[in-house]
Amino acid sequence: EPRRDSAGGATAAQGPRGLLQLQVQQQPQQQQQQQQLLEHDAVAQAELETHAYVVDEFSQEINSLSTDIQSLQTAMRDLADSVAVQGDTLDNIEANMMQADQSAEGATEQLVQANVRHQRGSKLLYCLLCLAASFAVAVVV
């Protein structure tokens, strides 16, 4: 009867025949282990490729997001510049409106003064005409 080791396999103490039998028994186990290692390596490689793809996709999304943020930042800067220019324009319009208001008030005052002078001049002219008519009547009489 062949001797068995603690794992239930033949031992080398049985001689060349036992060694051959041990090798034959171990061959399917080794092939199975190699097959499992190959399958494990294939799965690991597939996982690695999947992770690499996910990382590349994430990197592209980050780059796209960065580009979008830079575009938004540029738009915000342009908008801020536009608002500043419009503020200056509104300040100029306000200053011009105040100047026009002051000019209109000055023009109104000048028109009132001109009207008063015109009325005084008209009264003086009437007085002179009356004086001339009285003088003419006195000379004729």
SULZINOR-V538136 format. One record per residue. D_CENTER is the distance of its C-alpha to the mean C-alpha in Angstrom with 2 decimals. Layout:
d_center:D_CENTER
d_center:D_CENTER
This chain:
d_center:85.80
d_center:82.66
d_center:81.04
d_center:77.59
d_center:75.06
d_center:73.19
d_center:70.56
d_center:73.32
d_center:73.33
d_center:76.31
d_center:76.93
d_center:77.77
d_center:81.16
d_center:82.38
d_center:82.63
d_center:81.25
d_center:81.44
d_center:79.46
d_center:76.89
d_center:76.48
d_center:76.17
d_center:73.56
d_center:71.55
d_center:71.78
d_center:70.55
d_center:67.65
d_center:66.52
d_center:64.94
d_center:63.24
d_center:61.85
d_center:60.74
d_center:59.10
d_center:57.35
d_center:56.23
d_center:55.00
d_center:53.08
d_center:51.59
d_center:50.60
d_center:49.05
d_center:47.26
d_center:46.02
d_center:44.86
d_center:43.00
d_center:41.49
d_center:40.45
d_center:38.91
d_center:37.02
d_center:35.89
d_center:34.68
d_center:32.89
d_center:31.16
d_center:30.28
d_center:28.81
d_center:26.76
d_center:25.54
d_center:24.66
d_center:22.81
d_center:20.90
d_center:20.15
d_center:18.85
d_center:16.58
d_center:15.29
d_center:14.82
d_center:13.04
d_center:10.67
d_center:10.25
d_center:9.69
d_center:7.04
d_center:5.19
d_center:6.36
d_center:5.53
d_center:1.82
d_center:3.91
d_center:6.44
d_center:5.78
d_center:5.72
d_center:8.63
d_center:10.23
d_center:10.23
d_center:11.75
d_center:14.18
d_center:15.11
d_center:15.82
d_center:17.90
d_center:19.81
d_center:20.49
d_center:21.72
d_center:24.04
d_center:25.25
d_center:26.03
d_center:27.86
d_center:29.87
d_center:30.72
d_center:31.85
d_center:33.96
d_center:35.48
d_center:36.29
d_center:38.01
d_center:39.91
d_center:40.94
d_center:42.10
d_center:44.15
d_center:45.56
d_center:46.51
d_center:48.24
d_center:50.09
d_center:51.11
d_center:52.40
d_center:54.41
d_center:55.85
d_center:56.83
d_center:58.59
d_center:60.45
d_center:61.39
d_center:62.71
d_center:64.76
d_center:66.18
d_center:66.94
d_center:68.81
d_center:70.73
d_center:71.56
d_center:72.74
d_center:74.95
d_center:76.37
d_center:77.07
d_center:78.84
d_center:80.84
d_center:81.87
d_center:82.85
d_center:84.91
d_center:86.54
d_center:87.30
d_center:88.76
d_center:90.90
d_center:92.09
d_center:92.89
d_center:94.85
d_center:96.70
d_center:97.64
d_center:98.85
d_center:100.94
